[in-house]
């Protein structure tokens, strides 16, 4: 709440201003006013064309025993319009940069979540991914499955996907690669939309889970 000093006309004043000016006076909150300081009822600024106009607060009006905010709409100066355009461009670039970071983080999270092989969901969290990559390194080095191989890989539903030989393992690993590649393609498609977004609202609408053509 803002207040006006009805004696001096000073405005706007906050409750902190009143307490600072009168340290020996107790101003309870909410303070409803007294003979000198009166609250000024807030009034929403009038609608206006923000690229070319601005709302300027005037001195409060006093009607029917109540003080109220007052506004007028004035044209922006050429300098203000130029600065507004600069600020808008900077805000848009900042929003794009932030969204780019979000897309990269979402892709990373997707890569380390799950993938599907043979119709079954496989865990791909960091620990699982480490095990998969370790097994793949052994297969690549020796051309065979590791000693004591259990014959398959445990899925998210606790079932086992059969992997009986190196060819089956390569198909399994290829499924993980395909999921990562799809995540990369999705991220690139989102970034293409991001490059075209010309307002902060359009940038905010770009989400990892959105459907793309």
N, CA, C and O of each residue as an XYZ file, in Angstrom:
852
protein
N       0.850     -1.192      0.000
C       0.000      0.000      0.000
C       0.887      1.243      0.000
O       1.907      1.301      0.687
N       0.472      2.236     -0.788
C       1.177      3.509     -0.831
C       0.317      4.581     -0.151
O      -0.908      4.474     -0.091
N       0.993      5.615      0.359
C       0.305      6.665      1.100
C       0.685      8.030      0.544
O       1.710      8.194     -0.119
N      -0.171      9.002      0.834
C       0.106     10.393      0.472
C       0.089     11.241      1.733
O      -0.750     11.059      2.615
N       1.030     12.167      1.798
C       1.053     13.148      2.879
C       0.114     14.272      2.472
O       0.443     15.062      1.587
N      -1.045     14.354      3.104
C      -2.062     15.322      2.682
C      -1.670     16.757      3.018
O      -2.279     17.701      2.516
N      -0.661     16.924      3.860
C      -0.200     18.276      4.183
C       0.812     18.778      3.167
O       0.717     19.913      2.699
N       1.772     17.945      2.826
C       2.832     18.377      1.907
C       2.572     17.930      0.470
O       3.153     18.483     -0.463
N       1.700     16.928      0.284
C       1.455     16.379     -1.041
C       2.480     15.349     -1.451
O       2.441     14.849     -2.576
N       3.414     15.017     -0.543
C       4.450     14.040     -0.894
C       3.828     12.675     -1.185
O       2.989     12.175     -0.436
N       4.263     12.101     -2.287
C       3.721     10.817     -2.747
C       4.707     10.215     -3.765
O       5.278     10.971     -4.551
N       4.927      8.927     -3.785
C       4.318      7.916     -2.913
C       5.157      7.685     -1.666
O       6.376      7.855     -1.682
N       4.497      7.299     -0.593
C       5.148      6.943      0.649
C       4.751      5.520      1.024
O       3.614      5.101      0.809
N       5.693      4.794      1.580
C       5.397      3.453      2.053
C       5.274      3.488      3.577
O       5.593      4.491      4.216
N       4.808      2.381      4.141
C       4.705      2.302      5.594
C       6.084      2.431      6.231
O       6.220      2.995      7.317
N       7.103      1.910      5.556
C       8.477      2.049      6.055
C       8.898      3.519      6.077
O       9.592      3.961      6.993
N       8.469      4.271      5.056
C       8.790      5.708      5.029
C       8.158      6.420      6.224
O       8.796      7.263      6.855
N       6.903      6.081      6.535
C       6.206      6.731      7.654
C       6.891      6.409      8.973
O       7.070      7.290      9.814
N       7.274      5.147      9.157
C       7.945      4.750     10.396
C       9.308      5.427     10.529
O       9.722      5.795     11.628
N      10.004      5.589      9.395
C      11.309      6.247      9.427
C      11.167      7.719      9.773
O      11.988      8.264     10.511
N      10.123      8.374      9.242
C       9.917      9.796      9.499
C       9.403     10.060     10.912
O       9.596     11.150     11.450
N       8.749      9.069     11.512
C       8.161      9.239     12.850
C       8.518      8.034     13.713
O       7.665      7.195     14.001
N       9.779      7.952     14.124
C      10.240      6.765     14.857
C       9.554      6.554     16.199
O       9.577      5.443     16.729
N       8.941      7.600     16.763
C       8.274      7.467     18.065
C       6.789      7.134     17.927
O       6.086      6.956     18.922
N       6.328      7.052     16.695
C       4.917      6.743     16.448
C       4.779      5.287     16.035
O       5.575      4.771     15.252
N       3.760      4.637     16.571
C       3.506      3.242     16.214
C       2.498      3.208     15.057
O       1.363      3.666     15.196
N       2.921      2.672     13.943
C       2.042      2.498     12.786
C       1.712      1.009     12.684
O       2.551      0.201     12.285
N       0.507      0.666     13.042
C       0.107     -0.730     12.966
C      -0.128     -1.125     11.504
O      -0.434     -0.287     10.655
N       0.020     -2.395     11.244
C      -0.175     -2.900      9.873
C      -1.350     -3.866      9.840
O      -1.370     -4.814     10.625
N      -2.335     -3.662      8.958
C      -2.363     -2.593      7.933
C      -2.736     -1.237      8.530
O      -3.589     -1.132      9.411
N      -2.069     -0.212      8.021
C      -2.320      1.152      8.483
C      -3.381      1.779      7.584
O      -3.186      1.913      6.376
N      -4.493      2.156      8.183
C      -5.606      2.675      7.391
C      -5.609      4.166      7.193
O      -6.535      4.708      6.588
N      -4.567      4.862      7.701
C      -4.489      6.302      7.520
C      -4.862      7.070      8.778
O      -5.450      6.525      9.712
N      -4.501      8.367      8.779
C      -4.882      9.263      9.886
C      -5.149     10.645      9.305
O      -5.399     10.785      8.108
N      -5.095     11.662     10.157
C      -5.417     13.012      9.670
C      -4.418     13.524      8.647
O      -4.732     14.421      7.863
N      -3.196     12.949      8.651
C      -2.166     13.448      7.743
C      -1.864     12.481      6.605
O      -1.819     12.873      5.439
N      -1.661     11.237      6.949
C      -1.262     10.249      5.941
C      -2.471      9.382      5.552
O      -3.125      8.781      6.405
N      -2.738      9.338      4.277
C      -3.898      8.583      3.800
C      -3.467      7.556      2.751
O      -2.601      7.825      1.919
N      -4.087      6.379      2.806
C      -3.753      5.364      1.799
C      -4.277      5.767      0.431
O      -5.311      6.424      0.306
N      -3.546      5.361     -0.576
C      -3.947      5.627     -1.965
C      -4.340      4.298     -2.595
O      -3.512      3.396     -2.720
N      -5.598      4.178     -2.989
C      -6.095      2.922     -3.567
C      -5.436      2.678     -4.919
O      -5.393      3.573     -5.763
N      -4.924      1.470     -5.124
C      -4.277      1.187     -6.416
C      -5.291      1.107     -7.545
O      -6.408      0.620     -7.372
N      -4.875      1.594     -8.700
C      -5.681      1.531     -9.920
C      -4.797      0.971    -11.024
O      -3.671      1.435    -11.204
N      -5.282     -0.010    -11.760
C      -4.495     -0.614    -12.829
C      -4.194      0.417    -13.916
O      -5.064      1.216    -14.265
N      -2.979      0.408    -14.450
C      -2.672      1.330    -15.551
C      -3.601      1.066    -16.738
O      -3.997     -0.078    -16.963
N      -3.949      2.088    -17.488
C      -4.827      1.889    -18.651
C      -4.139      1.081    -19.739
O      -2.913      1.088    -19.851
N      -4.930      0.391    -20.533
C      -4.372     -0.352    -21.659
C      -3.765      0.621    -22.662
O      -4.271      1.722    -22.882
N      -2.655      0.175    -23.266
C      -1.992      1.046    -24.231
C      -1.132      0.192    -25.157
O      -0.908     -0.990    -24.897
N      -0.665      0.789    -26.212
C       0.183      0.112    -27.196
C       1.628      0.183    -26.713
O       2.311      1.189    -26.907
N       2.084     -0.901    -26.080
C       3.399     -0.854    -25.431
C       4.567     -0.545    -26.361
O       5.538      0.056    -25.901
N       4.535     -0.920    -27.654
C       5.679     -0.546    -28.497
C       5.813      0.948    -28.743
O       6.895      1.432    -29.076
N       4.704      1.688    -28.579
C       4.758      3.115    -28.915
C       4.301      4.026    -27.784
O       4.457      5.244    -27.870
N       3.735      3.448    -26.717
C       3.191      4.266    -25.638
C       3.625      3.722    -24.283
O       4.098      2.592    -24.161
N       3.446      4.571    -23.263
C       3.676      4.127    -21.892
C       2.653      4.789    -20.975
O       2.136      5.865    -21.273
N       2.371      4.131    -19.861
C       1.474      4.688    -18.854
C       2.309      5.425    -17.820
O       3.278      4.880    -17.292
N       1.935      6.658    -17.535
C       2.656      7.490    -16.576
C       1.727      7.789    -15.408
O       0.589      8.219    -15.597
N       2.231      7.554    -14.193
C       1.407      7.818    -13.007
C       1.380      9.310    -12.720
O       2.412      9.981    -12.740
N       0.179      9.820    -12.452
C      -0.013     11.221    -12.103
C      -0.169     11.356    -10.590
O      -0.065     10.374     -9.855
N      -0.418     12.579    -10.137
C      -0.735     12.769     -8.725
C      -2.065     12.079     -8.425
O      -2.965     12.089     -9.265
N      -2.201     11.485     -7.250
C      -3.463     10.795     -6.921
C      -4.654     11.752     -6.948
O      -4.515     12.955     -6.726
N      -5.803     11.194     -7.220
C      -7.034     11.983     -7.194
C      -7.756     11.746     -5.871
O      -7.614     10.696     -5.245
N      -8.525     12.735     -5.465
C      -9.259     12.644     -4.197
C     -10.734     12.851     -4.498
O     -11.172     13.958     -4.809
N     -11.488     11.773     -4.400
C     -12.922     11.821     -4.701
C     -13.678     11.034     -3.646
O     -13.303      9.918     -3.285
N     -14.748     11.641     -3.162
C     -15.594     10.946     -2.195
C     -14.857     10.524     -0.943
O     -15.177      9.495     -0.348
N     -13.873     11.308     -0.540
C     -13.129     10.990      0.664
C     -12.071      9.919      0.488
O     -11.476      9.477      1.471
N     -11.825      9.493     -0.733
C     -10.832      8.442     -0.980
C      -9.801      8.918     -1.986
O     -10.123      9.583     -2.970
N      -8.532      8.556     -1.711
C      -7.442      8.843     -2.635
C      -7.236      7.635     -3.540
O      -7.252      6.490     -3.088
N      -7.040      7.914     -4.832
C      -6.861      6.841     -5.817
C      -5.727      7.192     -6.771
O      -5.488      8.359     -7.079
N      -5.031      6.146     -7.234
C      -4.005      6.352     -8.249
C      -4.630      6.933     -9.515
O      -5.795      6.680     -9.822
N      -3.836      7.712    -10.239
C      -4.281      8.275    -11.519
C      -3.185      8.054    -12.560
O      -1.996      8.081    -12.245
N      -3.606      7.835    -13.794
C      -2.665      7.520    -14.877
C      -3.008      8.318    -16.123
O      -4.130      8.794    -16.299
N      -2.009      8.446    -16.978
C      -2.246      8.931    -18.335
C      -1.336      8.153    -19.281
O      -0.311      7.611    -18.867
N      -1.714      8.104    -20.531
C      -0.926      7.398    -21.545
C      -0.253      8.438    -22.431
O      -0.904      9.344    -22.950
N       1.064      8.294    -22.598
C       1.814      9.249    -23.416
C       2.646      8.482    -24.435
O       2.994      7.325    -24.202
N       2.967      9.114    -25.562
C       3.805      8.431    -26.564
C       5.235      8.239    -26.041
O       5.748      9.054    -25.274
N       5.846      7.166    -26.467
C       7.266      6.972    -26.187
C       8.086      7.910    -27.071
O       7.726      8.171    -28.219
N       9.166      8.398    -26.535
C      10.076      9.187    -27.352
C      10.827      8.243    -28.296
O      10.883      7.041    -28.037
N      11.392      8.750    -29.362
C      12.194      7.879    -30.243
C      13.300      7.150    -29.489
O      13.585      5.984    -29.765
N      13.921      7.841    -28.536
C      14.980      7.202    -27.754
C      14.423      6.063    -26.904
O      15.053      5.013    -26.776
N      13.245      6.271    -26.328
C      12.617      5.229    -25.517
C      12.208      4.037    -26.377
O      12.354      2.886    -25.965
N      11.698      4.319    -27.569
C      11.327      3.224    -28.467
C      12.561      2.418    -28.874
O      12.508      1.190    -28.945
N      13.660      3.103    -29.139
C      14.892      2.412    -29.508
C      15.389      1.541    -28.351
O      15.786      0.392    -28.545
N      15.358      2.118    -27.137
C      15.803      1.366    -25.972
C      14.885      0.183    -25.695
O      15.343     -0.891    -25.304
N      13.590      0.385    -25.898
C      12.635     -0.705    -25.704
C      12.924     -1.844    -26.666
O      12.864     -3.015    -26.291
N      13.240     -1.495    -27.917
C      13.565     -2.521    -28.904
C      14.847     -3.261    -28.523
O      14.944     -4.475    -28.699
N      15.826     -2.525    -28.003
C      17.084     -3.142    -27.565
C      16.827     -4.093    -26.399
O      17.335     -5.214    -26.371
N      16.030     -3.628    -25.441
C      15.723     -4.454    -24.270
C      14.946     -5.708    -24.667
O      15.187     -6.791    -24.133
N      14.012     -5.552    -25.608
C      13.214     -6.700    -26.050
C      14.091     -7.731    -26.755
O      13.928     -8.935    -26.557
N      15.024     -7.251    -27.581
C      15.928     -8.167    -28.280
C      16.828     -8.897    -27.292
O      17.090    -10.090    -27.443
N      17.304     -8.168    -26.274
C      18.164     -8.792    -25.260
C      17.393     -9.831    -24.458
O      17.921    -10.899    -24.148
N      16.137     -9.516    -24.120
C      15.308    -10.463    -23.366
C      15.041    -11.712    -24.184
O      15.035    -12.820    -23.648
N      14.817    -11.540    -25.488
C      14.562    -12.687    -26.354
C      15.798    -13.577    -26.451
O      15.686    -14.801    -26.381
N      16.965    -12.977    -26.609
C      18.195    -13.764    -26.696
C      18.478    -14.490    -25.385
O      18.939    -15.631    -25.389
N      18.203    -13.828    -24.271
C      18.401    -14.477    -22.973
C      17.455    -15.667    -22.820
O      17.846    -16.714    -22.303
N      16.206    -15.502    -23.273
C      15.240    -16.599    -23.198
C      15.662    -17.752    -24.095
O      15.529    -18.915    -23.713
N      16.168    -17.444    -25.280
C      16.646    -18.493    -26.191
C      17.827    -19.251    -25.588
O      17.890    -20.478    -25.662
N      18.764    -18.511    -24.990
C      19.938    -19.158    -24.391
C      19.527    -20.082    -23.253
O      20.038    -21.196    -23.132
N      18.605    -19.615    -22.424
C      18.126    -20.436    -21.309
C      17.406    -21.678    -21.811
O      17.588    -22.770    -21.272
N      16.582    -21.509    -22.854
C      15.852    -22.660    -23.402
C      16.813    -23.648    -24.050
O      16.583    -24.855    -23.978
N      17.866    -23.177    -24.672
C      18.860    -24.066    -25.276
C      19.506    -24.952    -24.209
O      19.716    -26.147    -24.420
N      19.816    -24.349    -23.065
C      20.374    -25.117    -21.943
C      19.359    -26.157    -21.463
O      19.729    -27.292    -21.163
N      18.087    -25.775    -21.391
C      17.040    -26.708    -20.956
C      16.916    -27.887    -21.918
O      16.750    -29.029    -21.491
N      16.998    -27.606    -23.207
C      16.897    -28.677    -24.204
C      18.062    -29.642    -24.058
O      17.871    -30.858    -24.102
N      19.269    -29.112    -23.884
C      20.439    -29.984    -23.702
C      20.305    -30.842    -22.456
O      20.647    -32.024    -22.465
N      19.800    -30.231    -21.370
C      19.616    -30.980    -20.123
C      18.552    -32.063    -20.293
O      18.698    -33.167    -19.768
N      17.486    -31.750    -21.023
C      16.427    -32.733    -21.240
C      16.925    -33.890    -22.096
O      16.563    -35.042    -21.858
N      17.750    -33.588    -23.088
C      18.323    -34.657    -23.921
C      19.229    -35.562    -23.088
O      19.182    -36.786    -23.215
N      20.052    -34.954    -22.235
C      20.933    -35.744    -21.382
C      20.114    -36.652    -20.460
O      20.436    -37.827    -20.282
N      19.056    -36.091    -19.883
C      18.209    -36.881    -18.995
C      17.542    -38.027    -19.751
O      17.418    -39.134    -19.228
N      17.113    -37.755    -20.982
C      16.474    -38.800    -21.785
C      17.461    -39.909    -22.130
O      17.116    -41.090    -22.100
N      18.682    -39.524    -22.454
C      19.707    -40.531    -22.786
C      20.006    -41.444    -21.598
O      20.350    -42.613    -21.772
N      19.872    -40.900    -20.398
C      20.163    -41.686    -19.199
C      18.874    -42.059    -18.463
O      18.819    -42.039    -17.233
N      17.857    -42.393    -19.227
C      16.601    -42.837    -18.614
C      16.311    -44.282    -19.015
O      16.631    -45.207    -18.267
N      15.715    -44.481    -20.174
C      15.374    -45.823    -20.648
C      15.482    -45.877    -22.173
O      15.547    -44.844    -22.839
N      15.498    -47.088    -22.707
C      15.316    -47.307    -24.142
C      14.552    -48.611    -24.310
O      14.431    -49.398    -23.371
N      14.050    -48.826    -25.490
C      13.235    -50.012    -25.749
C      13.983    -50.968    -26.666
O      14.539    -50.565    -27.687
N      13.987    -52.244    -26.285
C      14.568    -53.294    -27.129
C      13.629    -54.492    -27.118
O      13.210    -54.968    -26.062
N      13.314    -54.960    -28.298
C      12.405    -56.109    -28.447
C      11.100    -55.873    -27.706
O      10.547    -56.788    -27.095
N      10.614    -54.646    -27.765
C       9.343    -54.319    -27.130
C       9.398    -54.234    -25.618
O       8.353    -54.179    -24.970
N      10.595    -54.222    -25.037
C      10.750    -54.217    -23.587
C      11.551    -52.996    -23.161
O      12.520    -52.618    -23.819
N      11.142    -52.383    -22.059
C      11.800    -51.177    -21.578
C      13.047    -51.555    -20.775
O      12.989    -52.362    -19.847
N      14.180    -50.947    -21.161
C      15.469    -51.230    -20.532
C      15.964    -49.991    -19.799
O      15.914    -48.888    -20.343
N      16.441    -50.164    -18.568
C      16.984    -49.043    -17.801
C      18.294    -48.567    -18.419
O      19.126    -49.369    -18.845
N      18.460    -47.240    -18.460
C      19.695    -46.674    -19.013
C      20.199    -45.547    -18.109
O      20.794    -44.578    -18.580
N      19.951    -45.688    -16.799
C      20.491    -44.734    -15.835
C      22.012    -44.849    -15.837
O      22.546    -45.785    -16.433
N      22.727    -43.929    -15.189
C      24.195    -43.968    -15.258
C      24.808    -45.315    -14.875
O      25.756    -45.757    -15.524
N      24.290    -45.977    -13.837
C      24.850    -47.272    -13.445
C      24.595    -48.324    -14.521
O      25.494    -49.078    -14.895
N      23.350    -48.365    -15.015
C      23.015    -49.336    -16.055
C      23.804    -49.055    -17.328
O      24.289    -49.980    -17.979
N      23.932    -47.786    -17.678
C      24.679    -47.418    -18.878
C      26.144    -47.839    -18.741
O      26.763    -48.282    -19.708
N      26.689    -47.697    -17.532
C      28.069    -48.121    -17.298
C      28.221    -49.628    -17.515
O      29.203    -50.083    -18.102
N      27.238    -50.394    -17.036
C      27.285    -51.846    -17.228
C      27.168    -52.210    -18.707
O      27.871    -53.093    -19.199
N      26.271    -51.519    -19.406
C      26.080    -51.799    -20.833
C      27.353    -51.472    -21.610
O      27.813    -52.264    -22.433
N      27.917    -50.286    -21.336
C      29.133    -49.898    -22.048
C      30.301    -50.818    -21.701
O      31.131    -51.127    -22.556
N      30.360    -51.248    -20.454
C      31.428    -52.169    -20.066
C      31.325    -53.495    -20.798
O      32.322    -54.039    -21.272
N      30.099    -54.009    -20.883
C      29.881    -55.260    -21.618
C      30.206    -55.085    -23.094
O      30.805    -55.960    -23.718
N      29.805    -53.946    -23.641
C      30.067    -53.710    -25.056
C      31.565    -53.602    -25.327
O      32.050    -54.038    -26.371
N      32.289    -53.016    -24.378
C      33.739    -52.942    -24.540
C      34.371    -54.325    -24.566
O      35.293    -54.574    -25.342
N      33.876    -55.234    -23.714
C      34.402    -56.602    -23.709
C      34.101    -57.285    -25.040
O      34.972    -57.934    -25.620
N      32.854    -57.137    -25.528
C      32.470    -57.752    -26.797
C      33.323    -57.207    -27.933
O      33.769    -57.962    -28.797
N      33.552    -55.881    -27.934
C      34.349    -55.277    -28.993
C      35.796    -55.759    -28.938
O      36.441    -55.917    -29.975
N      36.299    -55.988    -27.744
C      37.699    -56.377    -27.581
C      37.940    -57.855    -27.903
O      38.942    -58.210    -28.525
N      37.007    -58.711    -27.472
C      37.236    -60.156    -27.594
C      36.319    -60.841    -28.605
O      36.510    -62.018    -28.911
N      35.344    -60.133    -29.118
C      34.444    -60.746    -30.095
C      33.587    -61.839    -29.498
O      33.135    -62.734    -30.212
N      33.358    -61.780    -28.194
C      32.551    -62.800    -27.518
C      31.875    -62.164    -26.318
O      32.298    -61.111    -25.839
N      30.831    -62.804    -25.839
C      30.174    -62.337    -24.623
C      31.059    -62.662    -23.416
O      31.832    -63.619    -23.462
N      30.956    -61.880    -22.338
C      31.834    -62.085    -21.188
C      31.632    -63.469    -20.542
O      30.556    -64.056    -20.653
N      32.643    -63.969    -19.887
C      32.504    -65.231    -19.150
C      31.388    -65.135    -18.101
O      31.207    -64.097    -17.466
N      30.654    -66.221    -17.934
C      29.560    -66.217    -16.966
C      28.357    -65.425    -17.420
O      27.504    -65.064    -16.609
N      28.283    -65.150    -18.712
C      27.156    -64.368    -19.248
C      25.832    -65.061    -18.913
O      25.694    -66.260    -19.154
N      24.853    -64.328    -18.358
C      23.604    -64.967    -17.927
C      22.625    -65.289    -19.056
O      21.574    -65.884    -18.819
N      22.970    -64.898    -20.274
C      22.101    -65.214    -21.407
C      21.081    -64.150    -21.737
O      20.250    -64.338    -22.626
N      21.133    -63.042    -21.039
C      20.181    -61.976    -21.330
C      20.426    -60.756    -20.459
O      21.387    -60.703    -19.692
N      19.531    -59.765    -20.594
C      19.655    -58.514    -19.841
C      18.348    -58.253    -19.108
O      17.265    -58.362    -19.682
N      18.466    -57.905    -17.826
C      17.274    -57.682    -17.015
C      16.596    -56.374    -17.405
O      17.239    -55.327    -17.481
N      15.293    -56.448    -17.649
C      14.516    -55.291    -18.088
C      13.879    -54.574    -16.899
O      13.992    -55.019    -15.757
N      13.210    -53.461    -17.184
C      12.576    -52.669    -16.137
C      11.482    -53.443    -15.412
O      11.234    -53.206    -14.229
N      10.824    -54.366    -16.112
C       9.743    -55.137    -15.488
C      10.253    -56.415    -14.812
O       9.474    -57.295    -14.448
N      11.588    -56.495    -14.654
C      12.252    -57.644    -14.009
C      12.262    -58.911    -14.859
O      12.700    -59.964    -14.397
N      11.788    -58.816    -16.081
C      11.945    -59.939    -16.999
C      13.340    -59.861    -17.618
O      14.058    -58.882    -17.413
N      13.729    -60.903    -18.383
C      15.033    -60.915    -19.040
C      14.856    -60.934    -20.548
O      14.107    -61.747    -21.089
N      15.555    -60.029    -21.221
C      15.586    -60.034    -22.683
C      16.693    -60.998    -23.111
O      17.849    -60.837    -22.720
N      16.341    -61.975    -23.896
C      17.327    -62.982    -24.299
C      18.394    -62.369    -25.196
O      18.077    -61.702    -26.180
N      19.654    -62.597    -24.854
C      20.807    -62.190    -25.664
C      21.759    -63.378    -25.652
O      22.578    -63.522    -24.744
N      21.642    -64.230    -26.675
C      22.363    -65.508    -26.660
C      23.724    -65.446    -27.311
O      24.568    -66.302    -27.048
N      23.965    -64.443    -28.166
C      25.234    -64.408    -28.880
C      25.619    -62.962    -29.175
O      24.904    -62.020    -28.833
N      26.779    -62.819    -29.826
C      27.295    -61.475    -30.111
C      26.350    -60.701    -31.021
O      26.159    -59.500    -30.832
N      25.761    -61.366    -31.996
C      24.838    -60.678    -32.903
C      23.642    -60.123    -32.130
O      23.188    -59.011    -32.396
N      23.135    -60.902    -31.175
C      22.008    -60.442    -30.371
C      22.424    -59.264    -29.487
O      21.657    -58.324    -29.280
N      23.674    -59.336    -28.964
C      24.166    -58.210    -28.171
C      24.274    -56.941    -29.009
O      23.897    -55.861    -28.553
N      24.785    -57.065    -30.228
C      24.919    -55.894    -31.091
C      23.553    -55.277    -31.391
O      23.419    -54.055    -31.463
N      22.541    -56.130    -31.566
C      21.191    -55.614    -31.804
C      20.682    -54.872    -30.560
O      20.025    -53.836    -30.673
N      20.993    -55.414    -29.373
C      20.615    -54.770    -28.112
C      21.289    -53.403    -27.981
O      20.641    -52.406    -27.660
N      22.594    -53.373    -28.233
C      23.333    -52.119    -28.110
C      22.855    -51.110    -29.161
O      22.802    -49.908    -28.903
N      22.508    -51.621    -30.350
C      22.011    -50.745    -31.407
C      20.697    -50.085    -31.010
O      20.419    -48.958    -31.420
N      19.886    -50.780    -30.212
C      18.633    -50.187    -29.744
C      18.909    -48.992    -28.837
O      18.223    -47.973    -28.917
N      19.920    -49.120    -27.971
C      20.290    -48.000    -27.109
C      20.822    -46.833    -27.952
O      20.483    -45.675    -27.710
N      21.654    -47.157    -28.936
C      22.188    -46.117    -29.816
C      21.064    -45.416    -30.564
O      21.078    -44.193    -30.707
N      20.096    -46.183    -31.038
C      18.975    -45.597    -31.793
C      18.171    -44.641    -30.920
O      17.732    -43.589    -31.384
N      17.976    -45.013    -29.644
C      17.243    -44.127    -28.735
C      18.009    -42.822    -28.540
O      17.420    -41.742    -28.561
N      19.324    -42.924    -28.350
C      20.135    -41.720    -28.199
C      20.125    -40.865    -29.452
O      20.092    -39.637    -29.382
N      20.154    -41.527    -30.595
C      20.117    -40.790    -31.861
C      18.778    -40.081    -32.041
O      18.723    -38.959    -32.543
N      17.689    -40.750    -31.623
C      16.359    -40.132    -31.708
C      16.272    -38.928    -30.773
O      15.668    -37.911    -31.114
N      16.879    -39.050    -29.588
C      16.892    -37.916    -28.666
C      17.660    -36.742    -29.252
O      17.258    -35.588    -29.098
N      18.782    -37.044    -29.934
C      19.556    -35.987    -30.584
C      18.726    -35.306    -31.674
O      18.705    -34.078    -31.771
N      18.050    -36.103    -32.487
C      17.236    -35.540    -33.571
C      16.107    -34.675    -33.004
O      15.789    -33.619    -33.551
N      15.505    -35.137    -31.899
C      14.423    -34.364    -31.282
C      14.967    -33.038    -30.751
O      14.336    -31.993    -30.909
N      16.131    -33.087    -30.128
C      16.730    -31.856    -29.613
C      17.027    -30.877    -30.744
O      16.804    -29.675    -30.602
N      17.527    -31.383    -31.859
C      17.840    -30.504    -32.990
C      16.577    -29.893    -33.571
O      16.581    -28.733    -33.982
N      15.491    -30.667    -33.610
C      14.229    -30.136    -34.121
C      13.699    -29.032    -33.209
O      13.174    -28.024    -33.682
N      13.841    -29.230    -31.895
C      13.414    -28.199    -30.953
C      14.257    -26.938    -31.105
O      13.742    -25.824    -31.003
N      15.544    -27.115    -31.347
C      16.424    -25.961    -31.511
C      16.119    -25.214    -32.813
O      16.314    -24.001    -32.902
N      15.641    -25.948    -33.816
C      15.220    -25.276    -35.049
C      14.004    -24.395    -34.777
O      13.912    -23.278    -35.284
N      13.065    -24.911    -33.966
C      11.916    -24.098    -33.563
C      12.377    -22.903    -32.735
O      11.853    -21.798    -32.875
N      13.355    -23.137    -31.878
C      13.868    -22.071    -31.028
C      14.459    -20.938    -31.853
O      14.282    -19.764    -31.527
N      15.154    -21.291    -32.913
C      15.752    -20.267    -33.777
C      14.689    -19.413    -34.457
O      14.935    -18.254    -34.788
N      13.498    -19.993    -34.665
C      12.411    -19.265    -35.320
C      11.543    -18.486    -34.337
O      10.810    -17.582    -34.738
N      11.623    -18.833    -33.041
C      10.775    -18.179    -32.043
C      11.144    -16.700    -31.941
O      12.309    -16.362    -31.730
N      10.157    -15.825    -32.089
C      10.442    -14.391    -32.110
C       9.864    -13.638    -30.919
O       9.904    -12.408    -30.885
N       9.318    -14.376    -29.926
C       8.836    -13.748    -28.708
C       9.202    -14.643    -27.520
O       9.371    -15.851    -27.687
N       9.324    -14.061    -26.326
C       9.574    -14.902    -25.149
C       8.490    -15.946    -24.936
O       8.769    -17.039    -24.444
N       7.244    -15.614    -25.306
C       6.148    -16.565    -25.147
C       6.333    -17.761    -26.071
O       6.072    -18.899    -25.680
N       6.784    -17.505    -27.293
C       7.031    -18.600    -28.238
C       8.184    -19.468    -27.764
O       8.165    -20.687    -27.940
N       9.185    -18.843    -27.163
C      10.308    -19.608    -26.610
C       9.839    -20.497    -25.465
O      10.203    -21.671    -25.395
N       9.027    -19.933    -24.566
C       8.541    -20.681    -23.401
C       7.676    -21.863    -23.800
O       7.611    -22.856    -23.075
N       7.006    -21.768    -24.954
C       6.114    -22.840    -25.395
C       6.883    -24.065    -25.880
O       6.295    -25.137    -26.017
N       8.163    -23.934    -26.138
C       8.966    -25.061    -26.626
C       9.345    -25.950    -25.435
O      10.071    -25.524    -24.537
N       8.847    -27.174    -25.442
C       9.089    -28.117    -24.348
C       9.573    -29.440    -24.906
O       9.217    -29.814    -26.023
N      10.392    -30.160    -24.127
C      10.952    -31.431    -24.579
C       9.867    -32.427    -24.973
O      10.009    -33.139    -25.967
N       8.801    -32.479    -24.211
C       7.777    -33.484    -24.459
C       6.781    -33.119    -25.535
O       5.834    -33.874    -25.759
N       6.949    -31.998    -26.209
C       5.967    -31.598    -27.219
C       6.083    -32.467    -28.461
O       7.164    -32.947    -28.803
N       4.945    -32.661    -29.133
C       4.922    -33.417    -30.373
C       5.393    -32.536    -31.525
O       5.034    -31.362    -31.620
N       6.200    -33.124    -32.391
C       6.718    -32.397    -33.554
C       6.216    -33.055    -34.819
O       5.965    -34.260    -34.835
N       6.065    -32.273    -35.887
C       5.610    -32.852    -37.158
C       6.574    -33.917    -37.654
O       6.350    -34.510    -38.709
